[in-house]
Structures are given as structure tokens and as C-alpha cells.
Amino acid sequence: MAGSSSYMYKIGFLVNPIAGMGGAVGLKGTDGKSYLEEAIKRGAIPLSPRKAKVTLQKLYEYRHDFTLLTCSGVMGENIIKEVGYKKYTVLYHLEGPNYSTAEDTKKVCNLFLEFKVDFILFCGGDGTARDIFTVVREEIPILGIPAGVKMHSAVFGITPKISSEIVKMFLKGKTETQEAEIMDTDENLYRKGRLQTKIYGYAKTPYVPTLVQAGKSIFYNESDSESKENIAQFAYEFMNDDSLYILGAGTTIEAIASKLKIKKTLLGVDLVKNRKLIMADVNEKEILDVLEKEKKAKILISPIGAQGFIFGRGNQQISHQVIKKVGIDNIIILATPYKLSKTPILLVDTGDEELDKKLSGYQRIITGYRIAQRHQIGLNTA
């Protein structure tokens, strides 16, 4: 069937409309009704519908090769209509008007099994992937359009655009399927600065090398610690220039904070000026408000784990608006040589395609005390 022009693929399509809403406002997730309500209170806006729309728009030229089986309203149908697809069927009707629950996702997936879809394309984060896997297990290949705060699972395309490229290759019969980790994080511990992930199983996902993100790994060894110490010493010396420093997440940045005798929010974003902590665990709005008063600002960022993302995973507080306000020339990327050896290409997914292009290319990465390497950021998918 794969690659046959006469076969009409059935793609199950669902959207978690609240995925990622907690990121920019500093909540590190929206699992649970109370956190969703708090995210809305803080001014969070839905991100997943926009990201899902990007993927469907890129697939539109292939619309005659597949039919979409989906859910009503914000879980799928609204976006399908916006893009202009005519060939789709609503299998599940959502009761709530603005958001869905894990139970809604699981009920939809049972219908996907019943209707024997060839493939599930979903938009969300690790929680959504876990809910889908709970039902379909290894029976149906799944692919995620990245939209969550936590995306450690290996079933996500690197960006919404790249997710569409994987689907296109699947429709052409040019992909294989492989086992991919379904991972999720304890959000309560995550909010306290502790990263505790668990593998819940191995789903099938269409595989194109470099286009599907790797499962998350965390590295610890003595030489890596020494490299972090050397990076931290260099940062300590240049951070006394009266600039506002926006410190991203991760252990490399934490080493810098330790050198400054500052308690770092390990899995959050902090603001530092003149080697002093100004604000801890800030959200996007708080960063933008402070930037209105500062003449000079810089972003210190480091890739976390094996996925190699600089922006777009776990640090959505440093949004494309923040990056544009600071300026690309004021981004300082730091990584140990060992980390770079495990991540041949660093990745960005700011949600702004033009900004991602500007961030891509060979960039200088600080890897030690007054030592830097040139390293590739971004994939050539043109």
C-alpha cells in the first residue's frame, strides 16, 4: 500500500488545545485543571492550534492522498476547516467548548483503532503522547507536532513544518517505522526544579533520520563537570558589564549561577545584572516588562540533554518576542565539548519560522575558558 497512488490513507488527527500554554507564563506545564486556570489567569494563549495549522497547511498539496478522521471543535475540526480541507470525518464530538481532557484523547484513540487508521498525527506534548500510547500501544504509528512544555518522548517532529515533511514521506512510502520512547515528567517535581522522567513504553513512529527528535538523555561525568566549571569561570568574568542577563535552564547555566553565588532555578529562567539575581523563575511577560527598562540585555542559553534544542523545548519563557527584543547578536550559547560531541546539530523551534532561519547556520559556542567552537544550528529543510 505504501506509496501507492490508488490507496487512500486514513490519518487520525487530534489536537490537545491547551498543550504548551504553561510554558511562556512559567508554569512548566498545564496538567490538571487548576494549572490550566492559572495559566489563563496569567495571560497564556493557546499555542497548539497555530502549530497544528502550520503542519496541515504544509500537507495541503497532498490532500487527495488521504482523508482525516478527527474530533469536533478545538480538538481538530476547527483547524481542518480553517486550512480548507473537505475530505474529513468527525468521529468524536467534544463536550467542552474550549479544552479537552486525557479521557477525551483516549476515547478518540479507541475510535481510531475501531476505524483502522493508518497513522495518528497529533499536536501536543508528552502528556498527550502518553495518553495516546495508553490506548493504541504499538498498533498504529504515531507522530507528534511539537507543542507542549515537556517533550522528552521520541515521537515528535523537530518542528511543525518538519512534522509535515515526515507525513509527506510516509504518504510516499519513503519512511520506515521504529520503536520510540514514550516519556513523561512528574510536573509537580518539575516545578520544584527536579527533573524526573519515566519511560512508559515504546510506540511505533515513522522514522526519517534527523527529522524526529531523539529521546532525552542527561549526561554526568567528571570531565564534563570540569568543562562546566571552566565555562562558568569565563562567564563570571564577562557578566560584570551592566547588561541584563537572561539565564536559561540546565546544569551548564546552573554552574554559572553557582559561580555567581546565585541559587539558580534549574528548570526555569532567571534574570541577573551586575552578578546579582534580579528576578527568579520568570515568565515571558515578566522578561518583556524588564526589557522595556534595560538598555543592554543578553541571553545565556545551553542545550539540555541529547535532543540538542537551544530554544523551543523547556524554555518557552524565552519566546521569539523576547529573542527579537534582545537581538540575535546578544545570544550567548554555551555547551561542554562532550555535549557537542553527542549533538552534531543543535536545533531551534521558536514558533517563528523566519527567526528560526536567522538563528540557523554555523554559530560560535563557548565550550571552555575563553574557548569556542563553531557548530551547526538548524537543519536545511528547504
C-alpha positions in Angstrom: 0.0 0.0 0.0 2.8 2.4 0.9 3.5 4.8 -2.0 0.5 3.6 -4.0 -1.4 6.5 -5.6 -4.6 4.5 -5.6 -4.6 3.9 -1.9 -6.4 6.5 0.3 -4.7 6.8 3.6 -6.7 7.3 6.8 -4.9 9.7 9.1 -6.2 10.1 12.7 -5.8 13.8 13.6 -6.2 15.2 17.1 -5.1 18.4 18.9 -4.6 19.0 22.6 -5.8 22.6 22.6 -4.2 23.5 25.9 -0.7 21.9 25.3 2.1 24.3 25.9 0.0 27.1 27.5 2.0 26.9 30.7 5.4 27.4 29.1 5.7 31.1 28.4 3.9 32.0 31.7 6.4 30.0 33.7 4.1 27.2 34.9 6.2 24.4 33.2 3.0 22.5 32.2 -0.8 22.5 32.3 -1.5 19.1 33.6 -4.5 19.5 35.9 -7.4 21.9 35.8 -6.0 24.2 38.4 -2.8 24.8 36.4 -4.8 25.5 33.3 -6.9 28.1 35.1 -3.7 29.7 36.5 -2.1 29.7 33.0 -5.2 31.5 31.6 -5.1 33.9 34.6 -1.5 34.8 33.8 -2.5 35.6 30.2 -1.4 32.3 28.5 -2.8 31.8 25.0 -3.3 28.5 23.1 -0.3 27.6 21.0 -1.1 24.1 19.7 -3.9 25.2 17.3 -1.5 27.5 15.5 1.3 24.8 15.3 -1.2 22.2 14.1 -2.4 24.6 11.4 1.2 25.0 10.1 1.5 21.3 9.6 -1.8 20.9 7.9 -1.1 23.9 5.6 2.2 22.2 4.5 0.3 19.0 3.8 -2.5 20.6 1.8 -1.0 19.8 -1.6 -1.2 16.1 -0.6 -4.8 16.3 0.4 -6.0 14.0 -2.3 -3.9 11.1 -0.9 -5.5 10.9 2.5 -8.7 11.5 4.5 -8.6 12.9 8.0 -10.5 11.3 10.9 -10.8 13.7 13.7 -12.7 15.3 16.6 -15.1 18.2 16.7 -14.2 21.8 17.6 -10.8 22.7 19.1 -9.6 19.1 19.1 -9.3 19.1 15.3 -12.2 20.1 13.1 -11.8 23.9 13.6 -8.2 23.8 12.2 -9.1 21.4 9.4 -11.9 23.9 8.3 -9.5 26.9 8.6 -7.0 25.3 6.3 -9.7 24.3 3.8 -9.8 20.5 3.8 -13.0 19.0 2.5 -12.2 15.3 3.0 -12.6 14.6 6.7 -14.8 12.8 9.1 -15.6 13.8 12.7 -15.6 10.6 14.8 -15.8 12.1 18.2 -17.8 15.1 19.5 -16.1 17.1 22.3 -18.5 18.2 25.0 -16.4 21.1 26.4 -16.1 24.1 24.0 -12.5 25.3 24.8 -10.4 22.4 26.1 -10.1 18.6 26.2 -9.1 16.1 28.8 -7.0 13.0 28.8 -10.2 11.0 28.7 -11.3 12.7 25.5 -7.9 11.8 23.9 -8.2 8.2 25.0 -11.8 7.9 23.7 -10.7 9.3 20.3 -7.9 6.8 20.1 -10.2 3.9 20.7 -12.2 5.1 17.7 -9.0 5.4 15.7 -8.4 1.7 16.4 -12.0 0.8 15.5 -11.8 2.7 12.2 -8.3 1.2 11.5 -6.5 4.4 10.8 -3.1 4.0 9.1 -1.4 6.7 11.1 -2.1 9.1 14.0 -0.9 12.8 13.7 -1.4 14.6 17.0 -0.4 18.0 18.3 0.6 18.3 22.0 3.3 17.3 24.4 4.5 14.3 26.4 1.2 14.0 28.3 -0.8 13.8 25.0 1.7 11.2 23.6 1.4 9.2 26.8 -2.5 9.2 26.6 -2.4 8.1 23.0 0.1 5.3 23.7 -2.0 4.1 26.6 -4.7 3.1 24.1 -3.0 2.3 20.7 0.2 0.8 22.1 2.2 -0.4 19.1 -0.8 -1.0 16.8 -0.7 2.4 15.0 2.3 4.6 14.1 2.1 8.0 15.8 3.8 11.3 15.1 3.6 14.4 17.3 3.5 18.0 16.2 5.6 19.6 19.0 3.5 22.0 21.1 4.0 21.0 24.8 6.2 22.4 27.5 7.6 18.9 28.1 8.6 17.0 25.0 11.1 14.3 26.0 9.4 11.5 24.0 11.0 10.5 20.7 7.8 10.6 18.6 7.9 14.3 17.8 9.0 16.0 14.6 11.6 18.7 15.3 9.2 21.5 14.2 5.6 21.6 12.9 7.0 22.1 9.4 9.2 19.1 9.7 6.4 17.1 11.1 4.6 17.7 7.8 7.7 16.6 5.8 7.7 13.3 7.7 4.0 12.8 6.9 4.7 13.5 3.2 7.4 10.9 3.2 5.1 8.4 4.9 2.5 9.0 2.2 5.2 8.4 -0.5 6.2 5.2 1.2 9.7 6.6 2.0 9.7 6.1 5.7 10.3 3.2 8.0 8.8 2.7 11.4 10.9 2.4 14.5 10.3 2.0 18.2 10.4 5.3 20.0 10.3 6.1 23.7 7.2 7.5 25.3 8.4 9.5 28.3 6.8 11.9 30.7 7.9 14.1 33.6 6.4 14.5 37.0 5.2 18.1 36.7 5.0 18.7 40.4 8.6 17.8 40.9 9.5 19.7 37.7 8.0 22.9 39.1 10.3 22.4 42.2 13.3 22.2 39.9 13.7 18.4 39.9 13.7 16.6 36.6 12.3 13.1 37.0 11.3 11.3 33.8 9.9 7.8 33.3 9.7 5.7 30.1 6.1 4.4 29.7 6.7 2.2 26.7 7.8 2.2 23.1 5.5 3.4 20.4 5.8 3.0 16.6 6.7 6.2 14.8 7.6 6.9 11.2 11.3 7.5 11.1 13.4 9.8 9.0 17.0 10.3 10.4 17.5 13.8 11.8 13.8 14.8 11.4 12.5 13.1 14.5 13.9 14.2 17.8 15.8 11.8 20.0 14.7 10.7 23.4 16.0 12.9 26.2 19.2 11.8 28.0 21.1 13.5 30.8 24.9 13.2 31.0 27.1 13.3 34.1 30.8 12.6 34.2 33.9 14.2 35.8 35.4 15.8 32.6 32.0 17.3 31.7 31.9 18.8 35.2 35.3 20.4 34.7 34.2 21.8 31.4 31.2 23.4 33.1 33.4 24.9 35.7 35.7 26.4 33.1 32.7 27.8 31.2 31.3 29.2 34.4 34.6 31.0 35.2 34.7 32.7 31.8 31.0 33.7 32.2 31.7 35.1 35.6 34.3 37.4 34.2 32.3 38.9 31.3 29.0 39.2 33.3 30.0 42.4 35.1 29.3 44.7 32.1 26.0 46.3 33.3 23.9 44.1 30.9 20.8 42.3 32.0 21.5 38.6 31.6 18.6 36.2 30.9 19.7 32.8 32.2 18.1 29.7 30.6 17.7 26.3 32.1 20.1 23.5 32.6 23.2 22.3 34.5 25.7 24.3 32.5 23.9 27.6 33.3 23.4 26.4 36.8 27.3 26.1 37.1 27.5 29.8 36.1 24.9 30.8 38.8 26.9 28.8 41.4 30.0 30.8 40.5 28.0 33.9 41.0 26.7 32.6 44.3 23.1 32.7 43.0 20.5 30.0 43.6 19.5 29.0 40.0 16.1 27.9 39.0 17.4 24.7 37.4 14.4 24.2 35.1 13.4 27.8 34.8 14.6 31.2 33.6 16.3 33.8 35.9 17.4 37.4 35.5 20.8 38.6 36.6 22.5 42.0 36.5 25.9 43.0 37.8 26.3 39.4 39.0 23.2 39.8 41.2 19.9 38.0 41.0 17.2 40.4 39.9 14.2 38.0 39.4 13.9 34.2 39.7 11.8 31.8 37.7 10.3 34.5 35.4 7.7 34.1 32.7 7.6 35.6 29.2 5.7 38.7 30.3 8.0 39.4 33.2 11.0 39.2 30.9 9.5 41.6 28.4 8.5 44.1 31.1 12.1 44.2 32.5 13.5 44.5 28.9 11.5 47.7 28.5 13.6 49.3 31.2 17.0 47.9 30.2 19.4 49.3 27.6 21.5 46.2 27.2 20.5 42.6 27.5 21.9 39.2 26.7 20.6 35.6 26.7 22.8 32.8 28.2 21.5 29.5 26.8 22.6 25.9 26.6 21.2 22.8 25.0 19.7 20.4 27.6 20.1 16.6 27.2 20.6 14.7 24.0 17.9 16.5 21.9 20.1 19.5 21.2 17.4 22.2 21.4 18.6 25.7 22.1 15.1 27.3 22.0 11.7 25.7 22.0 11.9 22.9 24.5 11.5 23.6 28.2 12.4 27.3 27.9 9.4 28.8 26.2 9.6 31.8 28.5 12.4 32.9 26.2 9.9 33.4 23.4 10.5 34.7 19.9 9.3 38.1 21.2 12.0 38.0 23.9 14.7 36.9 21.4 13.8 39.7 18.9 13.8 42.3 21.7 17.3 41.2 22.9 18.7 40.7 19.4 20.3 37.6 17.8 23.7 39.1 18.3 23.2 39.2 22.0 22.6 35.4 22.4 25.5 33.6 24.0 25.4 29.8 23.6 27.4 27.6 26.0 27.9 23.9 25.9 30.6 21.4 27.0 32.7 19.6 24.3 31.2 16.3 25.4 27.7 17.7 24.9 28.5 18.9 21.4 30.0 15.6 20.5 26.7 14.0 21.2 24.6 16.7 19.4 26.1 17.2 15.9 23.3 19.6 15.1 21.7 22.0 17.6 18.0 22.8 17.0 15.6 25.7 17.3 11.8 25.9 17.3 10.8 29.3 18.4 7.4 29.2 16.7 8.6 31.9 14.3 9.9 30.4 11.1 11.8 33.5 9.9 13.5 33.8 13.3 14.5 30.1 13.2 16.1 30.7 9.8 18.1 33.7 11.2 19.2 31.6 14.1 20.4 28.7 11.9 23.8 28.2 10.4 27.2 27.9 12.0 27.4 29.8 15.3 30.0 30.2 17.9 29.5 28.1 21.0 31.5 28.8 24.2 33.0 25.4 25.3 35.5 26.4 28.0 37.5 29.2 29.5 38.0 31.6 26.5 37.5 28.7 24.2 34.8 28.4 21.5 33.8 26.1 18.6 31.7 26.7 15.5 28.7 24.4 15.5 25.7 23.9 13.2 22.3 25.2 14.4 19.2 24.2 12.5 18.5 21.8 9.6 18.5 22.6 5.9 14.9 21.5 5.1 14.3 23.9 2.2 
